Amino acid sequence: MTTLEKRSPAKVNLLLNILGKRSDGFHALETVFHPVQICDHLQFTTAPSGIALTCNHPELPTDTTNLVHRAASQFFATARLTAGVRIHLEKKLPLAAGLGGGSANAATTLLALNELFDHPLGPSELGAMASTLGSDVNFFLQPHPALATGRGEMIMPLPEFAALRNTVFLLIHPGFGIATPWAYRELARFPTAQNGQPGRAAQLITALQTGPLTAAAPFFYNSLEAPALEKFPVLRLYQEFLCEHGAHVALMSGSGSTTFAIFPAADAAAAAAERFQSRFGDNHWQAIVPVAFA
Ligand code: C5P
């Protein structure tokens, strides 16, 4: 019996530009992913057979619908292994948050099982499995910021962005989630947002690589804010408040509902978080996470 422990990180989308609906029902997009080092924890223990998943979060099903379960079952089938595993998921990240929690759990499971069973699968097999599990899963197979295209599964790793050196993310989850399929479905009512022009990602990447964050700030963008901020206008108030209190950028991540703001230093982020609480109440999930450089 062998045990392996893994951290399963989060992401924010510094940019999410949707380029139109495809014939398979997914949307073509360009997105700039950035890892965020606030993590769920996963523990894997080899077993003679079967997949048994437990989780500390009461609302997350642990049956075969769970992405961790699906990842493990695909791994054993593709690797043609008859072994089994016991998995415990300790959830720290909120659900339906736009932070990629479930996708990261799936990617972490693929990587961990491959390690636990002596690497039966190569990167291309892991990549193929990841894309069947979800559009964001491929990003979490690697640790770098990245440009993603296709429906989000085609990953081009990028060097650390100079403009983000020494900066800090403040994440705020409003206490309600937004379901990704809802956000994409509602986007149909906003044709301009649904049919963006490609090239915004390149503009943001160049700005983050060559100048200060203040110069890059206007290039941060998320098409899915169109439906989300219409239904939940309080998210726009969060952004305005955070920018008035020292954030260089404040944007919704992915399909929401988390807002992320970027501050020049941890003390500025902490001060803004405190003021945010006195303005909007303390029933939010908040995290202050330094932008990590390898
Ligand atoms: O791929 P994932 O499981 O994360 O997608 C969840 C849902 O989000 C899809 O079923 C689809 O409705 C929508 N989606 C989309 N276009 C993408 C990614 C997701 O329409 N590129």
Residues whose N, C-alpha, C, O or C-beta is under 5 A from the ligand:
A	BS01	C5P	G25 F26 H27 L133 G134 S135 D136 R151 G152 T180 P181 Y184
